[in-house]
Amino acid sequence: MTRKLTAWILATVAAMTGIVPAVQAQPFPSKPMRLVLPFPPGGPTDLLGRALAQKLGEQMGQTMVADNRPGAGGNLGIEVAAKSPPDGHTMVLVSSVLAIAPSLYPKLNYKQEDLAPVSLVAEMRNVLLAHPSVPARNFKEFLEIMRRNPGKLNYGSGGVGTTTHITPELLMSLTNTKMNHVPYKGSGVALISLISGEVDALIMTVAASYQQVKAGKARALAVFAPDRASQLPDVPTVKELGHENFIVRLWYGVLAPAATPAPIITRLNGEVHKAMASADLRQRLTSGGVEPLVNTPQEFASFIQVETARYARVIKSAGIKAE
């Protein structure tokens, strides 16, 4: 038996048994990494993703690029990540869109199974915003305006199928009211349109909008969470106002291509946990209304399944259709 053939047989056996000689092990990471962000710059995904990418890059000793890939309500960026090489050098920061998309879009160019959960990262509270020209000083008055003037108000969203779309639709379904939907390519763009008066209302995260509220460019009417936001302490929650069914929070998590080796997923999970536990990043995020939240890959996988089923019920009951 030749030396070359012996080496090939040993390599084959090692690959089949999972035993790889240390001399053949490739260091990880071995090249620049990227975190795909499925929405444009300026929105909550971008703000959180860039902070996380910077911290992970510092920890892992590699450049980590925050790669904005907007389009198709966030699904384009998810598809890009799902079809990337499964070597751990590409991850994607997903939002609740991952759980919404299967029930909203009859045809997607990826499946949830094409991605390997790494960890949850954070939750954010949503808030109902109105342009100052809207004659509603509180949530009750806003509902009354919608009831008296069905279809008169326009609401913006970060795209069809995003929580900024589904939450207003749920609100209208449960209150028998009507607004017109104006989708944009990202919630950051939708916020600019609200401030300019192009749309009358918008539901988006406190983290991305509270500075505009404090500046008087938008009016906060209700927080769609069980408890108040520290950035907007005077704004009541929908639960306080007797509408607990309106609670819809936005969550974020990191995933990698499905065939990424388990040891790399474990390493990435540990790095995400370390990043989210770091004092400087936690301070940076919590001061902006972001609540760090991590778990194991297995827990995240179960969480996605539960959320997918929950949004399926919401979409069906509200009769939401992709445009």
C-alpha positions, -999 to +999 in steps of 0.1 A: +000+000+000+015+033-010+020+062+014-005+084-005-032+057-004-027+052+033-030+089+039-063+090+019-077+061+038-068+076+072-083+109+061-115+092+050-119+073+083-112+104+102-139+123+083-164+095+088-157+092+125-154+129+132-118+124+144-096+150+127-059+151+135-049+184+151-024+191+124-052+192+098-076+213+119-082+247+104-083+277+127-116+294+131-122+321+122-096+321+094-108+351+074-130+382+077-165+375+088-198+391+080-231+396+098-259+400+072-285+426+081-317+421+061-328+457+064-314+491+053-292+514+075-309+535+101-335+510+115-333+488+146-318+458+129-289+480+116-284+497+150-282+464+169-264+446+142-235+470+138-230+471+176-230+433+178-207+429+147-182+453+162-181+435+195-179+400+179-150+411+157-131+424+186-136+392+206-127+368+177-098+388+164-112+392+129-129+419+109-167+414+110-185+433+083-221+444+089-236+437+055-269+454+048-290+433+023-325+449+023-354+437+002-385+415+001-395+425+037-362+411+051-363+378+032-336+387+007-310+391+034-321+359+051-318+340+017-283+354+012-272+340+045-290+307+040-271+301+007-237+312+020-209+287+026-215+269+059-181+276+074-191+299+102-179+331+086-214+342+076-242+348+100-275+367+098-293+388+123-329+380+119-360+396+135-395+382+140-397+383+102-382+347+102-413+335+120-437+356+100-426+348+065-438+312+062-474+321+068-473+353+047-454+343+015-466+313-005-432+309-021-398+317-004-364+310-018-353+296+015-367+275+044-362+279+081-344+246+080-318+262+057-305+280+088-289+269+120-300+288+152-271+303+171-288+324+198-314+349+206-299+383+210-324+409+221-360+420+224-374+455+217-407+472+227-429+486+200-447+519+203-475+535+183-464+568+169-485+596+153-475+627+134-481+658+154-507+669+129-530+640+139-555+654+164-551+625+189-534+631+222-537+596+235-545+560+223-582+563+229-585+594+208-565+577+180-589+548+180-619+571+178-604+590+148-600+557+130-636+546+138-651+579+127-629+582+096-623+547+082-594+547+057-586+584+062-553+578+080-522+562+065-497+541+084-462+534+073-443+501+077-408+487+071-422+464+045-449+438+039-448+411+065-427+430+091-440+435+126-444+472+117-470+459+092-486+430+111-491+449+144-512+477+129-532+451+110-538+432+142-549+464+159-573+472+131-587+437+131-594+437+168-609+472+169-628+470+136-610+501+122-593+509+090-560+527+079-542+525+046-509+507+045-479+525+029-449+501+029-413+513+028-379+496+024-371+494+061-385+510+092-358+537+092-373+550+059-408+547+073-398+568+104-384+595+081-417+595+062-437+598+095-416+628+106-421+645+072-459+640+074-460+616+045-478+591+067-500+597+098-489+567+120-463+541+125-456+513+149-419+506+155-394+501+182-389+525+211-352+521+206-353+535+171-379+562+176-377+577+211-353+604+202-378+617+176-405+616+203-384+636+227-377+661+199-414+666+193-413+652+158-435+623+166-462+617+193-460+584+212-495+571+221-490+536+235-463+510+241-471+475+227-455+457+257-465+444+291-446+472+309-435+507+301-403+517+284-377+535+305-371+559+276-408+569+274-419+565+311-450+587+306-464+566+277-489+539+289-488+504+277-517+488+257-520+464+286-527+493+310-553+506+285-571+472+285-558+459+252-535+430+262-541+413+229-522+440+211-489+431+227-464+424+199-427+427+207-398+425+183-371+399+189-337+394+172-315+364+169-284+352+151-284+322+127-258+306+104-262+284+073-277+250+082-247+228+074-223+248+096-205+223+118-218+219+153-185+229+171-186+262+152-222+268+162-212+262+198-183+286+195-205+312+179-231+308+206-205+313+233-192+344+215-227+359+212-233+352+249-200+369+258-207+399+236-242+404+251-229+401+286-201+427+281-207+458+302-200+483+274-223+467+249-251+461+274-249+498+284-249+509+248-280+487+240-301+492+272-297+529+271-312+528+236-342+506+246-327+472+236-331+444+261-303+417+258-317+382+257-297+350+249-302+313+249-288+280+236-291+269+199-317+243+209-337+268+229-336+292+201-348+266+176-378+258+199-385+295+203-387+300+165-412+271+162-434+286+189-432+321+173-439+307+139-471+291+151-482+322+170-477+345+140-496+320+118-526+324+140-523+362+140-519+364+102-549+341+096-572+358+121-563+393+108-566+382+071-532+396+063-520+391+027-487+397+011-490+426-014 
